[in-house]
Amino acid sequence: MNLGRMGVQEQMNETPVRERLQDHDHLKSENDQGQTENDTVDWQESDSQIDFNEDYLEKLRIEHGRLYSPDQEKKNFTAKSLTQVNVVVDGVALNLSPRPVIENGSTLIPIRAISTHFGAGVWWNGESRTVGINKGDISISFIVGANGARVNGNQRSIPPSIIINDFTFVPVRFISETFGYKVTWNENNRTVIIDTTPETYTVVAGDTLSGIAAMFNITVGEVRSLNNLTSDVIRVGQTLFVREKTGGGGNENNSNPTPNTENIVYYTVVSGDTLSRIAARFNTTVEVIMSANNLTSDRIASNQVLKVPTTVEHESSPPTSGGVTKTFTTHTVQSGDNAWNLSIKYGIPMLELLQVNNLSINSTLRIGQTLTIPVYHVPVRPVTSSRHGELLDWWTEARYVFPIGKDATVTDFQSGRTFRIRHTMGGNHADAEPLTSNDAEIMRQQWGGSFSWTPRAVIISVDGRRLAAAMHSFPHGDHVIRNNNYAGHFCIHFLNSTRHNDGLVQATMQNQIRVAAGVN
């Protein structure tokens, strides 16, 4: 059973019809029409690039070509020159374009790979040549060419990034280890090997030490050794290390498992914020925030993530990945199963399902094979009012609440008009389609009688939850649903989601998301 594109067609009982825009050069971007620039955060570049040429599934096939084996013959897996290298993430050799390079002893990868393969929001300010990368509780920002970066507001040394032929390349080891990933180097075939397996696992009811060891492909003895255990007795809620602690991660003190962050809010600074304003918002003091973030002054920057200790959860406090928990279940492969339909069944990204089970997109499933299935539990976040939606981070929250295959109701924030949609594909954000011709017509009328690239603030209602989002209505790329008078899909963005074509955060989308959340 091949795990690739045919699985999509079989699952949907449709053969997606590719409706391509034949000539894009004459199209003008409508992304900024009707948008006010006063609230535009200064860390974003213009939105002249839009996702009209997406083919998400085809990109998966190209970029996740095959499983990597360290003993492969060098002639079959080698860099094109002495300055170029290969990158492997969770056992899958990535086919990146442009290819990674080595500069002054540091391996640099194109920035688009960060969002696509690390699940991170990436922004770029062309005027100041500043790069920002956000994932969960970790925020990294630096100027291209500089040897210093800020990680959650703290200054760190960093190998300088570079721009080659208009592509920005960033240091893969620094970013990977800051996110807590393990990085090794294979000199024989010049390959960077990245393991995103989490350092810790929280025990849930029914767990055994042998089951946890099998889950993370290690031995019971290794689990005991990593956690200084003298027996196999474990307790619910216990945090166990499941691999060696990363030396260069974002947490400077890795001697203990991640501390409880129940009374910590992670706040992303927006344009116009001051420490005193943030302190007042969360009923704390400037001194407490400065101490929690090791700040030496009250200067803060847009998109900087601050740790805010608080005893009261403010009604409009922004989301954090804190509180999101992950457990695991298993699935025994049956006839007809493929990675795509299993990812839809369990509501997780297909790439994540493959990575957890050490598979690539070209791997074959065997009947009777046991797969490990991650299960995410995303708590309901507070909202500003009954009219607004939850502000959920795409990478750590929203894509598990609104996964591929899920139907939802869209409510236009300004007009209140509603229509039904289905999330049918997409990785960096949600690609969706109207369910019926009537839903497509409501969309058309909502954008003034013609489909448009202009983003609007919307509320996505799914499984009893209301999520803050933004979307355009222009049909493009592949589509799955037939007979809905809509030849293509449209894009729905959530907090920190990115475009497929360049892996960057789109400012006009993010502004409208904040309108829907009531946090502008």
N, C-alpha and C positions, 0 to 999 in steps of 0.2 A: 504493500500500500504506500504509494508515494505521498510525501507530505506537502507537496507544492501546490501549484495553482489548480490542478484538476480537483483537488479536495474542495476548493471553494465552489467550483461549479457543481459538484455532486451534492454538496451540503445544501445549497440553495435551490437545487432542482431547476436551475436556470443556467443558460450559457451567457455570461455577461457580454453584452454587445458594446464594443468600443466605439463611442461617438467622439471623434477627435475634431478639435477646432483646427482647420487646415492652415489658416494664416493668422498667427497671433500678432504679427508686427504692427498691424493696423489698429489693434485694440489699445485703448488708453485705460490705465488703471483707474477705477472709480473708488479705490480704497479710501481716499481722503475727502471725497466729495461729501459735503454735509457734515463733516466732522469739525469740532472746535479744537484748535490747537492749544488753547490756554491750559488745558489739563494734561497735555501730552508730556509724559515723563521724559526728561532730557537724556536718558540713556539709550533711547532707541534711534535707529536711523530711519530714513524715509521708507515708506511702504510701496515703493515703485515696483518691487517684485511681488508677484502673486502666484498662487498655486494653480495655474491653468493647465499645467502639463504634468500632472501627477499620474503615476502608475505605481501605487504603493506595493502591490504584490509582486510586480515585475522587479522592483528595486530590491525586495527581499531575496528573490532568486539570484539576482546579480551579486548582491553584497554579502550574502550568507551562503557561499557556494558549497563548502564541504567541510567535513570534520578534519581537524588538524592532528597529526601524529608526529611526535618529536623525532621519530626515526625515519621520516620520509626521506627519499633520496633528494639531495640538494638540488639536482637538476629539475625536479618536479615542483619545488617550492623554494624559490629564491628571489631575492630582490633584483631589480633591473640594473642597478649600478651600486657602486661601493657606498654611495650616500643614501640609498633607499633601503627601506626595511619593510617587513611584514608585520601585521598585527593580528593576534588571535584573542578573541574574547569568549570565555567560557567554552573553550574547545572548538570554536568555529573560526576558520580562517576568513577574515574579512577582505573583500575585494574593493578597496577604497579608491576613489578617483577625485582629486589627485592622490597619488600614493604618499605615504608617510616619508619623511626624510630625517637625516641626522644632521644637526647643526651644532658645532662646538661641543660635541660629545653628548648632546641631548636628543632624544627621539621626539619629533614633532609630528602631530597628526592634523589633518584638516578639521576645522572647528565643527563642520556639519556632522562629523562622526560622533561628536560628544552627545548631541541630542538624539541622534538616530540609535546609537548603540549603548549609551549610558543612561538614557532616559532623563535628560536634564534640559532645563530651559536655558537658551543661550541668547544673549543680546549683544549688540554691537553699536557703538557710537562712532560714526565716521569722522566727525569733526575733532573729537578728542582722541580717536584711535583707542578707545577703551573697550575691552571685552569683559562680559559678565557671564558667569555660569552658575545656575541655581539647581540644586537637587535636594529635595527634602529639607532638612534643617541646615544645610550647608550652602553658603554663598561665597563665590570666588569672583574677584574683579581685579583687573590689571590693565596697564597700558601696553600696547604692542611695542616690543623692543625693550621694555623695562625689566629689571631684575628683581623687582619687588611686587608683591600682590597682597591683597587683603582677603583674609579668610574669616568670615563672620566678624569683620571689623578689625581683626588683628593682623598686624603686618607680618608677612612671611617672605623669605627669599624664594626666587623662582627663576628657572632658566628662561631667558628672553624668548618671546614668541616672535614670529616673522610673517611677512606677507610675500607670497610668491605668485606672480601672475594673477593678482587680485584675489587669491585665496589666502585666508588667515590660518596659520599653523600654530598650534599650541602644544606645550610640553605634556606628553601623555603620562609620564610617571608621576609628575607632581599632581596632576588633576586626579588620576586614578587613586593614588594613595591618600589624597585629601578626602576622597569619597569613601575611603576604607577598603579599597580593593587591593588585592595582592598582585604585585607586578614582578615578573622574572624575565630574563633575557637569555635567548638561545643563540650563542655566538655562531654555531655551525651553519645555521641558515638565516642568521640576522633577523630574528623574530622576537617581538615583544609579546609576552603571554600575560594576559590579564584575567584574573579570577575574581568575579564579583560575588562569590559565595559570601553570605553574611558571616560576621565574626561570631555572633551569638544567636542562640535559639531559646525561646521561652517555653518551658514544659507545659503541656496541656493534659487534660484528663485522658487516660488511655495510653500515654507515651511510655515507652521503655527505652533503656539505654541502647539496646541493640537496634531498635526501630529508628532512633534518632541517628545512630551511626550509619545505618543503611541509607537514610534520607540524604545525608551529606557525603556519602561515598567515602567514609573513613571507618576505622575499626573501633570496637568498643574500648580497646586499650588506649587508643589515641584520645577518645573522649575523656576517659579517666585521667590520663596524663595532663591534658589541657586544663582540666578543672580540679586537679589535685584530689580526686575522689578515691576513697578507700573501699568502696562497695558499689553495687549497681543500683542502690536505692536513690531515687529522685523524687521530687515533690512538685505538684502543680504550682506554677508561677515561678519556679526556679529558673534562673538565667544561666545557660551553659555556653562556654566557648565551643565552637565547632570547627575552628581552624586557628592556626597561629595568628597572633595579634599583629596587625600591620604597623610597622614602625613609623611611617610617615603620614598617617591619616589625619583627618581634620580634628580628631579628639587628641589633644596633646598628652593626655594621661590615659594610656591603654592598659594599665595594670589591673583594672577592674572592669566588669561588664558595664554597659551603658547605664548611667544612673536614672532613677525614676524622674520623669519630667512632668509629673502630673500638675504641678503648680508653676510651670514655665510656659509662657506664650512666646512663639517666635514671630516677630513682627518684621515685615518687609517695608523699608523706608520708601516713601513716595515723595515726589517733588513738593516742597513747601513745609515738610516736617521739621520739627526741632525736638531736641531731647525733652525739653520742658512740656511741649504739647503731647508727646507720647507718654510721658510720665503721668500727666493729668488724665489722659485717656484710660490708663490702666490702674489708676489709683495707687501710684507708687511715687518714687522720687527720682530725680536726675542722678543722684549719687548711687542709688541702688542699681540703676541701669548701667552706669559707667563701671561699677564694680563687677557686675555680672559679665560684662563684655571686655573687661580689661582695657577700657578706654582711658587715654591720658588727657583727652580734651572733649569738649562737647560737640565737636565737628562730626557730622554724619553725611553720608552720601546716598543719593537715590539708588534704590534696589539693594542697599545694604541690609542684611538680616541681623536683627538685634534679639538677644535673649532677654525677655522681660519677666522677672519673677513677680508673681501676683497671687494673691489669696482669693481674688474675686474674678470670675470669668466675665469680662465685659461683653455686653450684648452685641457689640460690633467688632469684637476681636477677630483678627484674621486667622485663617486656617494654619495648621501646622501638621507635620506628619506624625507628631506625638499623638498617641492614642490609637493609631492604626496598628492593628495586630495581624500577624500572619500565622496560620496553622497549615497543616498539610493533611491531605487524604490520598488515597490511591485509586487508580482505575485499571482494570484488567482489559486489555485490548481485545475487541471483538471484531468479527467480520464486518467490513464496511467503515471501520474507524479510520480517521486520518487526523493529523495534527490540527487542521483548520476546524473541523466540526467538533473536536474535543475542546479546543480553546473557546469556541462559542458556547458549548454545553456548560463549561465551568466558569465562564466569564473572566478569562484572563487573556492577555496578549499571546498570540501564537509563538512569538519569539521567546517569551518567558517560559512557556511550556517546554519548548525545545531545549532551552539552556538548562533548566532545572534537571532535565533527564539526559544531558550530554548528547543531544541530537542536533543535527543540522537540518536545513530545509530539504535536503535531498536524501535524508535517512529513510529507512523503511521500517514500518511497525510490523511486529509479529503477533499473530493471534495468541493470546495467553500472556503476552508481555505485560509486566506491571509498571505503570507510570506513576510518578509522584506528582500530585496536583496541589499547587499553592492555593490557599483559600484566604482571602483578605476580608478583614472586618473593619469597615470604615465608619467611625462614629458620626452621628449627626452634628453638624457645626451650628453654632448660634447664628441667627440672622438679624439684620438691622431692623426689619419690620416684617409684617406678614406679606407685604408686597414684594419683598426682595428675596433673593435666593442665597443658598449656601455658597461661600467662596471656597471651592475645593481646588487644590493643586492637581493638575492633570496627571502628573507622573506618579504620584503617591496615593491619590485618592479618586479623582473623577473617573479615570478610565476603568476602575474596578466597580464603581457605582453605575456607570453607563457604558458597559462593554459592548463589543461588536455583537450584533444579533439582537440587541435590545430595542424594543419599541418605546417611544416616548411622545409626550405632548409638548409642543413648543408654544409658549405664550410670548408674543411680542411685548416688550416691557412698556413701550410708550402707548400703544393702541389697545392692548389687551386681547387682540385677535389671536386665535389659536388654530393650530393644524397639527397633524400627526406625521411622525417620521420614523425611520429605522436607521440605526447606526450599522452600516454595512461593511465598512473597511476603514483603513487608516491606522497610523502608528503614532505620529507626532501630535496629532489631534484627531477629532472624530470626523470621518467622512460619512455623510448621511444622505438619505433620499426620502422624498415625500412618499407616503404609503399609497395614495390614490391620486387620480387626476384632480379631484376636488381640492386635495391638500396642496397640490402644485399650483392650482389657480389662486388659492388664498395667498400663497407665498408671492405669486406674481403681483397681485393687487397690493400686498403689503409694501412692496418696493415700488409703488407708483405705476403699476401696469406693465413693467418689464423686469426681467431678472437682472440682477446687478451685483457687482463686486463690493458694494458699499456695506460695511459691517453695521449690524444693529444689535442692541442689547436685547437678550432673550432670557426667559426662564425655561429650563428643561425639567419637566415633571416626569419622574421615573420612580416606580415602586414607592410611591407616597412621599418622595423627597422632591424639593424644588432647588435646582442648581443654577447658579449664576453663570451665564455663558454669553457668547456673541457668535453671530453667523452672517455670512452673505447668502445670496440666493442663486448665484450664477451656475448653471449646469456645466460640468466639465469632466473629462476623464471617463473611467469605467463606471458602469452602473449594473445593478443586480435586479432591481424590481422592474417588471414589465408592466405595460398598460397603465402607467401613471402619467403619461404625457410629459415626461421629464427625462431627457436623454443625457444622463450623467449623474454626478453627485455634487453636493455642496459641502462646505467646510464649517464645522462648529469648533470653536476654540474655548478653552478653559484657562484658568490661571496657570501661567508659565508654559502653556503648550506652544509648539513651534510650527513653522511652515515646513512642508516636505522638501521643497526645492532647494533650500539653503540651510535648513536647520535653525533658523533664527526666530526669535519672538517677534510678533507683529504688533506694533504699538497701537494701531487703531482698534484692533481686536481687543487688546488688553484694557484699553480705556473703556470700551463698551461693556466688558465683563465687570469692571468695577462699578459702572452705572447700575448694572443688574444686581450687584451685591450691596449697593448703597454705601460704598466706602470711598468714593471719589472726594 
